[in-house]
Amino acid sequence: MKVHLHIENDCKEIEVHIHAPKFDETIEQLMRKINSSSPESIAGYSDGDIHLLKLSEIYSIFTENGKALLQTEEEEFEAKSKLYELEDRFQSSFIRVNKSMLVNIDKIVSIQAKVLGNPQVVLANETVFPVSRNYFKLLKEALGLGGVGK
C-alpha cells in the first residue's frame, strides 16, 4: 500500500481518496478506521466510488431492497452498515421516524400532525416522510415538543 500526503493551502477541509484495484477486506478495514476517527462522517458508495460524507450533508438514511441508503441534497449513496447500526452510531444527529427511515434532526423544518392518518415530517429539501405512531412521541421529545399533538 502506498500513502501520499498533499498539503494544499487552499483546501478548506481534509479529503481522503482511496484508489484500489478492487474492494476487499483491507479496503473495508481502512474505511472503518477512517470513519471511526471521523465520527462526523460516513462512507457512501456510488458506482464503485467511495465518498466520505459529512453528517450535515445527509438528509435521511433509509432502507430499500435490503440496502441502507444515504440521501443528500442531490444524490443517494449506499452505506455498508445496517440501519440499526447507523442509528446507534449517529443517535445524536439522526432520529428514527418509521421502521425503515432515520432523518437528520437538523434538517427537519416542520411536522405535519394530521388529524386523520399518520403525521409527516418535512425536511429542508422539501421531502416529506410519514412518521409512524410508534416513533411520533420519541420524535417530539427529541425536538423538545412535549405538548404538540397527541
Secondary structure, 3 states (H helix, E strand, C coil): CCCCCCCCCCCCCCCCCCCCCCCCHHHHHHHHHHHHHCCCEEEEEECCEEEEEEHHHCCEEEEECCEEEEECCCCEEEECCCHHHHHHHCCCCEEEEECCEEEEHHHEEEEECCCCCCCEEEECCCCEEECCHHHHHHHHHHCCCCCCCC
